[in-house]
C-alpha cells in the first residue's frame, strides 16, 4: 500500500489520523504512528508550551514520524508555529486559515506542510504557496466543514493541482479508502473511527455515543453564521438549530457552544457538549487498538484494490 503520500511522509501506510481538537493528543498520535500511519497532535487553541509538552511525550512513545495540526485562528498560532520548528516535528497540517506566513520558516526547517482545504480555489492557492500535499475534506467530516462532499471535492482538487491529495470526510473502512484512491487521492485522513480506539483518551461516554450512533444521528449547526460544524445530535444541537431558525445572532449562538467540545471530550457531557463526529459514526461498531484498526483498514483496502494500478 505504497503511495506518493507514504513515500513523502516516511510512513508505512497512507493513513493519517485527523488532528481533532481536545481528542488528538500524544497517546493517540504516537499509537497511530507506531502502527504505520501518521499520527497528529491537535494543537487547537492550546498554548504553545502545552503543544511542546505533547510533542516531547509523543517522542517518548514513538521514533516514527508524527505531525501537529495547527488551527490558524488560535491566538497562540504564531508561538505554536515556532515550537513545531524548535521541536523538529516532521509534518504540519493546517486548518481554519492560510499558513502562508509560516511557510518559509517551516520549509527551511524541512517540515512537510499539508493544509486542509474545502475548495479548489484554496487548493490552488496552497499549492502556489509551497504546500507539499493537501487534505481535501468533504462535508461528511466531523467538526468544522465546508460545503462540498468528499465524492465531489476530491477529484476536482486532484485535477486542479500537481501535488498529492489526501481524501478526508466520510471514510470509515477499506471501501472508503479504495473509493478515495479511485477518485485520485494518494492517502486518506480519518478522525471519527480513531476516537473509539483503545489509545484515545476521550471520555468513555464519547466513545459509547459514537458506537451507538445511527446513520441519521449527525447534525450541522452554524450554517447561518458561516461556520458550519457537524456533531452528533443532542440537546445542544436541537436548541442551536431552533435558535438558528428563529434568526438568533452570532453571539447568542456562540454562547451556546462555548466550551462544548471540552465538556464532551473531557467531562463526558453528551447532552450539552459538542459531540463532534462524522457521518460515518453509524459505521463504527467496535473498539480496537490503533494497530488493529490500521491493519484491518489495510487488509480491506488491499483486497478491494487487487489488480489496480493506483499504488506506486
N, C-alpha and C positions, 0 to 999 in steps of 0.2 A: 504494500500500500504506500509506495513511494511516489510523492508528487513534488511539484516545484515548491510548495509550502513546507513540506517536511525537510527538503534539502536546504531551503533558505533559513529555516529556524533551527536546524540541527536536531530535529526530533524524529522519533521512530514512526509515528502515525500523525497524519494531518488533522488531528482533532484538538481543538482549542476550547478550554473551559472559559465561559464568559466571566468578565470582571465585575460581578454583581456586588453593588454597594451593600455593606453590612454582612454579606454572605461569603464573598470570596476572600477569605483570609489565608494565613500561611499554611495551616494544616491541609486545607483543600488544594491549594496551588501546588504544594510540594508533592502531594499524593498523585495528582494528575500527571505532573512531570515525571515522577518516578515510574509511572505506568506507561510512559512513552508518548503522552500527549504534551500539550503546552498548558501548564497551569498559570493562572493570572491572579494577582493580588488586586483587589478593587480598592483604589485609593479614596474613592467617593469624595466627601467633603472633610476628610480627616486631616489633622495637622501633619506636617512633613515628618516630624520625629516619630509619629506612630507608624508611618509608612516605612521609615528607615528600620524600625524595630521588626516590622513584619518581614522585610527583605532579609534581614540577618537571621531571623528564626527559620525562614524557609531554607536558607543556605545550610543550616544545621541538619535539615532533613533530606536534602537532595543536592547532588552536584550537577544535575542536569539543568538545561536552560528553563527558565520561567520568566514571566513578564509582570508588568504592572499596568493596570488600566487607570488612566488619569482622566478624571472628569474636569474638563477645561473651565467649567463655570465655578469650580471650587475656589473659595477665597485663598486657598493655600497652593493653587496651581503652580505659581512661579517657584515656590520653595520645593514642592514635590518634583517638579521637572529637573531641578538641580540634584536632588537626592538620588534620583534614578541614575544620573551620571556618576555621582560620587560613590555609589554602591555597586557600580559595574553591572547593572541589570542588562540583560541581553535584548529584551523586546519590550516595546511600549505600545499599548493600544490606546486610542483616544476617543472620547465621546463628548457631546454637548459643547461643540465649538470647533474652532480650527487650530491645529497645533503649529501653524506656520512660524510663529515667533520663536518656537523652541527647536525648530527643525535643524538649523545649522549646528547648534550645541549638541544635539543628540547624534547627528550624523558624524560629526567629528569624533564623538566617543565610540563610534562603531555600533550604535544601537539600531536595531531594526524597528522602523516606525510603521504602525498599521492603524490608520484611522478607521473608525466605524462610520459608514455612510448610508444614507437612506434615499439618495438620488444620484442620477447620472452626472448632473452638474457639479455636485460636491466631489464625486469620484474623480472627475477630470481635474478639478482644482487641486485635489490632494496629490494626484499623480504629478502634476506640474511642480508642486512644492517639494517633491522629493520622497514621497512615501514609497516604502518597499513593497507593500501589498495593501489590500483593502478588505475590510469586512463589510459585505453588502447585507444589511439586516432588514428583513421584511417585518411587516406589522404583526405577524403571528407571535413575535417575541414577547417576553415579559418585560415589564418596566417601561421606560420611555421609548416610544415607537414613532415611525414615520407613517406614510400613507400607503405605499406600495406593498404588495405581497412579495414573499420570497420568490415564488414562481415567476413573477413578472419582473422583479427588480434584478435578480442575479444575471440572467442572460443579457439584459440591456447594459449592465455595468461591465460585464465580461467583454462585450462587443466594443465598448467605448474606451477601454484602457488597455495598455500593454502589460501592466504589472499583474501578478497573480491576485485572484479574488477568492475570498473565503465567504461561504454562504452561512447566514445565521437567520434564525426565526422559524419555528415550526419543525425542527429536526429532533427526533427522539430515538431513532433506531437506524439499522442498516439501510432500510428502504429510503429514509430521508437523506442519508449520506450519498447513496447511489444516485438518487434523483439530483442532488446538488452537483455531483460530478457530471452528470449528463447535461446539466444546464451550463457547464463550462467552469464551475468552481474548481479550485485546486485544494480545498480544505473546507472544514466546517467549524463553526463555533456553536457550542451548546451551553445552555445555562440551567434550565429547569431540571433536567434529568440529574445533573450533578448535585442539586440541592439535597436530594434524598440519599446521597451516598454516605457510607459509614463515617468518612473523614470530615464531612461537612459539619460545622459546629453550630448550625442554626437550632432553634428551639424545636423540641420533639413535636409540638403542635403544628409547626410549619410543615415538617416532613409528612405528617399524617394527613394534613389538609390537601397536599399535592397528591398523595397516594389515593385518597378518596375522591379526588376531583372527577367530574364528568366532562364530556365533550363541550357542554354548553356553559361551563362554570366560570369562564373568564369574562371580564367586563373592561371596557375602555372608558376612563374618566378623563376630563380635561380637554376634550376636543374644542370646547368653546373658548378656552384660554390660549389655544395654540400649543399646548404642552400635553399631548395625549399620553396616558400611562395605562398599561394593561396589568390587571391584577385579578385574583380570584374574588368572586362576588361575596360580599358580606354586608353587615350593617353600614359600614363606612361607604362602600361603593354605591349602595342603594340611596343613602342620604345625599351623597355627592351628585349623583345623576338627577335626583329630584330637584336639588338646588340649581343645577345647570339648566334644567328645563324651565325653571321659574325665572331664569335670567340673572342669577346671582353673579356678583362681581368677582374678579380675580382674588382679591384679598380675603373675602369670606370663604371662598373655596380653598384657598391656600391654608387657611387656619384649620380647616377640617382635616387636612392630611399632614400637618406639621408633626414630625417625629413618628409618623405612622409606620414607616418601614422598620425603624428600630423597635417599635412596640411589637411588631410581628416576629421579627427575627430573633430578638434577644429575650423579650418578655413572653412571647407565645400568645399574644393577643390576636385572636382570629376574628374578633368582632369589629373592633375599631382600628385595627392595624392595617397596613397596606401589604397584602399578601401577594407580592409580585410573582407572577408565573406566566409562562407562555401558553398558547392554545393547546400545546401537546401535553399539558398536565394530565389530561384524561388518558393518555397512553402510558403514563408512568405507574406501574403496578407493583413493583418490587424494589426492595432495598438491596444494595450490594456495595462492595468496596469499589473505589475508583478503578483499580486494576481489573476487577471482574467486569465492570461496565465497559471499559475500553476494549477488553478482549472480546466481549460479546458483540460490540459495535463493529469491530474489525472482521470478526467471523461472518457476521450477517452481510456486511458490505462486500466482502470478497466473494461470497457465494453468489451474490447477485451480479457482480461485475465480471465474472469469469468470461474470458473471451473478448472483452472490450479492450480498447487501446487508450483508455483515459489516463492510466498511470504512466509515469516516466519510463 
